[in-house]
Amino acid sequence: MSAEIIAIGSELTSGAKLDTNSQWLSCELESLGFTVTRHTTVADDTNGIAAEFLAAARRSQIVLITGGLGPTLDDVTRDALAAAFGQPLVTDHESLDQIRRLFAARGRDMPERNHRQAERPRDAIAIQNHWGTAPGVLMTVEVPHSQGTGTHRCMLAAMPGVPAEMKPMFEQMIRPHLPSSGMETHRRVLRTFGYGESDAEHLLGNLTARGRNPEVGITASEAVISLSVTARSSTVDECRSLVEQICQEIRSKLGRAVFGEGDVDLHHVVTARLAAAGRTVCCIEGATTSGLVAQWISEESSHVLLNGQTYGAHLGGNAVPPPGESWCQWAQARWPLFLQESGADFVILTSPSVEEQSSDGIAIRRGYVTVASAAGCEVRDMSMTGNLAIFRPRAARTALNLVRLLLPDNDAHP
């Protein structure tokens, strides 16, 4: 059963405020087995909003609306609902009495402009608001289906845009009115590092094809690829079984690139494994990571980070790298000394960062990360286009991932 969410307000379309309501409502609807197909944001224009309401009702069985229920002239959600479905606005006297009582409890008379908050389309139901002055509106309409296959019924629910009012209204007043989706939903998110988005999708083959059940969504953020596996079925057990099967396939195809589940970040996993194994790390960081690795590790455990320092163009009074020597040559020659002097099990050594211009004028940021241990030394070239906000987290995670891959893989799941 499909659902849509419409957020009303010029403050949203202008960028002055961020719409967080739609994200929250999507999670709620998905957990109830509904498929959210669209988010729409509309400015405070009655005709434009009415057109969106009618179009959404023709497409979907559920339409949730937030915003535009206040007392001012630009709060036109009620007017747009009435216009979209050809119904006059009427005063809901129970709502009007409730608003008056609310103002009386505050020691005030109700301003005349708040009268319009008690209006609703003739065939709609007013939803009490125990958390503010704006009642919600609930209505079911019969409209032509957008596919031209006769008519269908759509339930529309309008709620205040204030999250502190919208959330309890949905949970307590709207959700009980929702029709049964007839479906259960289960979702797991696998987190990976080491492959780009395109490479990961290529390795996964048709697992990410649309229209499958479970559906696998793929997103990238700061070089971490997240794979969201969502199944829909008539029972929770069937959903869990379908998701588990796909998660096993993903792990089989991507191997140790999968480092965790849920919202866990790479440094959480690496620090936990270091602590469990009784291993320690020393970080010597140039501008490629600029102390980010040590910061992340120390957030999780004060025992794992044995020592951390940052440096500029000189380390211990000497230029890095020395004249006539590349940074890679310098690191390869000196890592045994760093490992011995630090007393740590792992030394993470990152280079200074240099920005260069390519022949076609593209800025390239160059840098390296090195991880040394008793097993040897591994160096990774982190050179890429992009600014520091992308470059440094990517380099820091690359260093941490090298450590992760050197640690014993005692668990079935990385």
C-alpha positions in Angstrom: 0.0 0.0 0.0 1.6 3.3 -1.1 1.9 6.5 0.9 3.1 10.0 0.3 4.2 12.8 2.6 3.6 16.5 1.8 5.3 19.3 3.8 3.7 22.7 3.6 5.5 26.0 4.1 7.4 28.7 2.2 10.0 28.5 5.0 10.8 25.0 3.8 10.9 25.7 0.1 13.1 28.8 0.7 15.6 26.8 2.7 15.0 28.9 5.8 14.0 25.7 7.7 14.8 22.0 7.2 11.9 19.5 6.8 12.6 16.8 9.4 9.0 15.7 9.7 8.9 13.9 6.4 11.9 11.8 7.3 10.4 10.8 10.7 7.0 10.0 9.2 8.6 7.9 6.5 10.3 5.7 9.1 7.0 5.3 10.9 5.1 4.4 7.8 7.7 2.0 6.5 7.7 0.2 9.9 4.0 -0.3 9.5 4.4 -1.9 6.1 3.5 1.0 3.9 5.7 1.9 0.9 6.5 5.6 0.9 6.8 6.6 -2.8 7.2 10.4 -2.7 8.0 13.4 -0.5 6.7 16.8 -1.7 7.4 20.3 -0.3 5.1 23.1 -1.3 5.1 26.8 -0.6 2.2 28.6 1.0 0.0 28.9 -2.1 -3.6 27.6 -1.9 -3.9 26.6 -5.6 -0.5 25.0 -5.7 -1.1 23.0 -2.5 -4.6 21.9 -3.6 -3.1 20.6 -6.9 -0.6 18.6 -5.0 -3.2 17.2 -2.6 -5.4 16.0 -5.5 -2.4 14.5 -7.5 -1.1 12.7 -4.4 -4.6 11.3 -3.5 -4.9 10.0 -7.1 -1.6 8.2 -6.8 -1.6 6.8 -3.2 -3.8 5.3 -0.6 -2.3 7.3 2.3 -1.2 11.0 2.2 0.3 12.6 5.3 0.5 16.4 5.5 2.5 18.6 7.9 2.3 22.3 8.3 0.0 25.1 7.3 -2.6 24.7 10.2 -1.7 27.8 12.1 -3.9 30.9 12.6 -2.2 33.3 10.1 -3.2 34.1 6.6 -0.4 32.1 5.1 -1.6 28.9 6.9 -3.8 27.6 4.0 -3.7 23.8 4.4 -7.4 23.7 5.4 -8.4 25.9 2.5 -6.4 23.8 0.1 -8.0 20.5 1.3 -11.4 22.1 0.8 -10.5 23.3 -2.7 -8.9 20.1 -3.8 -11.9 18.0 -3.0 -14.7 20.4 -3.6 -15.9 20.8 -0.1 -16.8 24.0 1.8 -15.0 24.8 5.1 -17.2 24.5 8.2 -16.5 25.3 11.8 -15.9 22.4 14.1 -17.4 23.7 17.3 -15.7 21.1 19.5 -12.3 22.2 18.2 -13.3 25.8 18.7 -14.3 25.2 22.3 -11.0 23.4 22.9 -9.0 26.3 21.5 -10.9 28.7 23.7 -10.3 26.6 26.8 -6.6 26.4 25.9 -6.3 30.2 25.8 -8.4 30.5 29.0 -6.0 28.2 30.8 -3.2 30.6 29.8 -5.3 33.5 31.2 -6.0 35.0 27.8 -9.0 35.5 25.5 -8.8 33.7 22.2 -7.7 36.0 19.4 -10.3 36.2 16.6 -7.8 34.9 14.0 -7.5 31.6 15.9 -11.1 30.9 14.9 -10.0 29.7 11.5 -8.0 26.9 13.2 -11.3 25.3 14.1 -12.3 25.0 10.4 -12.3 21.8 8.4 -13.6 20.5 5.1 -17.3 19.5 5.5 -16.7 15.7 5.3 -13.5 15.7 7.3 -12.9 14.9 11.0 -11.1 17.3 13.3 -8.3 15.7 15.2 -7.8 17.0 18.7 -4.4 18.6 19.5 -3.5 18.1 23.1 -0.1 19.7 22.6 -1.0 23.0 20.8 -3.7 25.1 19.3 -3.9 23.6 15.8 -6.3 20.7 15.4 -5.4 18.1 12.8 -7.7 17.2 9.9 -8.5 13.6 8.8 -10.5 12.9 5.6 -11.1 10.0 3.2 -11.9 10.8 -0.4 -12.9 8.7 -3.4 -10.9 10.0 -6.5 -10.0 8.8 -10.0 -6.9 6.7 -9.9 -3.9 8.2 -11.6 -3.4 5.1 -13.8 -6.9 5.6 -15.2 -8.2 2.3 -13.7 -11.4 3.6 -12.1 -11.5 5.2 -8.6 -9.9 4.4 -5.3 -10.1 5.6 -1.7 -7.3 7.8 -0.2 -7.0 8.8 3.4 -5.4 12.2 4.0 -4.2 13.4 7.4 -3.0 16.9 8.0 -1.0 17.6 11.2 0.8 20.7 12.6 4.3 21.4 11.4 5.8 21.7 14.9 7.5 18.3 15.5 6.6 18.4 19.2 2.9 18.5 18.2 3.0 16.4 15.0 4.7 13.4 16.5 2.4 12.7 19.4 -0.6 13.5 17.2 0.5 10.9 14.6 1.3 8.3 17.3 -1.9 8.7 19.3 -4.5 10.2 17.0 -3.6 9.3 13.4 -1.9 5.9 13.5 -5.0 4.2 14.9 -7.0 5.4 11.9 -4.5 4.0 9.3 -5.8 1.0 7.3 -3.9 -2.2 7.8 -1.1 -2.4 5.2 -1.4 -6.2 5.3 2.4 -6.3 5.3 5.3 -6.4 7.7 8.6 -4.8 7.1 12.1 -5.6 8.3 15.3 -3.7 7.5 19.0 -4.1 8.2 21.9 -1.8 7.1 25.3 -3.2 6.2 28.2 -0.8 6.3 31.2 -1.3 4.0 34.5 0.4 3.3 37.0 -0.2 0.5 34.9 -0.2 -2.6 33.5 2.8 -4.4 29.7 3.0 -5.0 29.9 1.9 -8.6 32.4 -1.0 -7.8 30.2 -2.2 -5.0 27.1 -2.2 -7.1 29.0 -4.1 -9.9 30.1 -6.8 -7.4 26.6 -7.1 -6.1 25.1 -7.8 -9.5 21.4 -7.7 -9.7 20.9 -7.5 -5.9 20.5 -3.8 -6.2 17.9 -4.0 -9.1 14.7 -2.2 -8.4 11.5 -4.2 -7.8 13.1 -6.9 -5.9 12.0 -8.2 -2.4 14.1 -7.6 -0.4 15.1 -4.3 -1.9 18.8 -3.3 -1.5 19.4 0.5 -1.4 23.0 1.7 -1.8 24.3 5.1 -0.5 27.7 6.6 0.0 29.0 9.1 2.6 32.7 9.9 3.2 33.8 6.7 1.4 31.5 4.5 3.5 29.0 2.5 1.5 25.8 1.7 3.3 23.6 -1.1 2.0 20.0 -1.0 3.3 18.2 -4.3 2.9 14.4 -4.0 3.3 11.9 -6.9 3.0 8.2 -6.8 3.0 6.0 -9.8 3.6 2.9 -11.0 5.5 4.9 -12.1 8.5 7.8 -10.7 10.5 9.6 -14.1 10.4 9.4 -14.2 6.6 10.8 -10.7 6.4 13.7 -11.6 8.7 14.4 -14.7 6.7 14.4 -12.8 3.4 16.7 -10.1 4.8 19.1 -12.6 6.3 19.5 -14.4 3.0 20.4 -11.2 1.2 22.8 -10.1 3.9 24.6 -13.4 3.6 24.9 -12.9 -0.2 26.2 -9.4 0.3 28.8 -10.6 2.8 29.8 -13.4 0.4 30.2 -10.9 -2.5 32.0 -8.1 -0.7 33.9 -10.1 1.9 35.7 -8.2 4.6 34.8 -4.9 3.1 31.6 -5.3 5.2 32.7 -3.9 8.6 29.4 -3.6 10.6 25.7 -3.1 10.7 23.3 -0.3 11.6 24.8 3.2 12.2 28.2 1.9 13.5 31.2 3.8 12.1 34.5 2.2 11.1 36.4 3.7 14.1 33.9 2.1 16.5 34.6 -1.3 15.1 38.4 -0.9 14.9 38.7 0.5 18.4 36.5 -2.3 19.9 38.6 -5.0 18.2 41.9 -3.4 19.3 40.6 -3.3 22.9 39.3 -6.9 22.7 42.7 -8.1 21.4 44.7 -6.0 23.9 46.4 -4.1 21.1 47.6 -0.5 21.0 48.1 2.2 18.4 50.4 5.2 18.0 49.3 7.9 15.6 51.8 10.3 13.9 49.7 12.5 11.6 50.5 15.1 9.0 47.9 17.3 7.3 46.6 14.3 5.3 44.6 13.4 8.4 45.6 16.2 10.8 44.9 14.3 14.0 41.5 12.9 13.0 42.5 9.2 13.5 43.7 9.8 17.0 40.6 11.9 17.8 38.3 9.1 16.6 40.2 6.4 18.5 40.4 8.4 21.7 36.6 9.0 21.6 36.1 5.3 22.0 38.9 4.1 24.3 41.5 5.7 26.4 43.5 2.5 26.5 43.9 1.8 22.8 45.7 5.0 21.8 49.2 4.8 23.3 50.4 8.1 21.8 49.2 10.6 19.3 50.9 13.6 17.7 50.5 15.8 14.7 53.2 17.6 12.7 53.6 20.1 9.9 56.5 20.1 7.5 59.0 18.9 10.2 59.0 16.0 12.6 61.6 15.8 15.4 63.3 18.9 13.9 63.8 17.3 10.5 62.1 18.0 7.2 59.4 15.5 6.2 60.3 14.2 3.7 64.0 15.2 3.5 65.1 17.0 0.4 65.6 14.5 -2.5 63.5 11.8 -0.9 59.8 11.0 -1.5 57.5 10.6 1.5 56.9 6.9 0.6 60.6 6.2 0.6 61.0 8.0 3.9 58.2 6.1 5.5 59.3 2.7 4.2 62.8 3.3 5.6 61.7 4.6 9.0 58.7 2.6 10.0 60.7 -0.1 12.0 62.2 2.7 14.1 58.8 4.3 14.7 57.3 0.9 15.7 60.1 0.2 18.1 60.2 3.6 19.7 56.4 3.8 20.2 56.0 0.5 21.9 52.6 0.2 20.1 51.4 -2.8 18.1 50.4 -0.5 15.2 51.8 2.8 14.0 49.6 4.9 11.8 51.7 7.4 10.0 50.2 10.0 7.6 51.9 12.4 5.3 51.7 16.2 4.9 49.1 17.2 2.3 50.0 19.0 -0.9 47.6 20.6 -3.3 48.7 20.6 -7.0 47.1 21.7 -10.3 46.8 19.2 -13.1 47.6 20.2 -16.7 43.9 20.8 -17.3 43.6 23.0 -14.2 41.9 20.5 -11.8 43.1 20.8 -8.2 44.5 17.5 -6.9 45.2 17.0 -3.2 48.0 14.5 -2.6 48.7 12.6 0.6 49.6 9.1 1.9 48.7 6.9 4.9 50.9 4.2 6.3 50.2 1.5 8.8 53.1 -0.4 10.3 53.0 -3.5 12.5 55.1 -6.6 13.1 53.7 -8.0 9.9 55.3 -5.1 7.9 54.3 -1.8 6.4 51.4 -0.9 4.0 51.2 2.4 2.2 48.2 3.9 0.5 48.1 6.8 -1.9 45.2 9.0 -1.0 45.5 11.5 -3.8 42.2 12.7 -5.1 40.2 15.8 -6.3 38.0 17.4 -3.7 38.3 19.5 -0.6 39.6 18.7 2.9 36.2 17.9 4.2 36.2 14.8 1.9 39.9 14.1 1.7 40.7 13.9 5.4 37.9 11.6 6.6 38.5 9.3 3.7 42.2 9.1 4.5 41.6 8.5 8.2 39.2 5.7 7.5 41.6 4.2 5.0 44.3 4.0 7.8 41.8 2.5 10.3 40.6 0.0 7.7 44.2 -1.2 7.2 44.4 -1.8 10.9 41.1 -3.6 10.9 42.3 -5.9 8.1 45.5 -6.8 10.1 43.5 -7.7 13.2 42.4 -11.3 13.7 38.9 -11.9 12.2 37.5 -14.0 15.0 33.9 -13.2 14.2 31.8 -14.6 11.4 30.8 -11.0 10.7 33.5 -8.2 10.4 
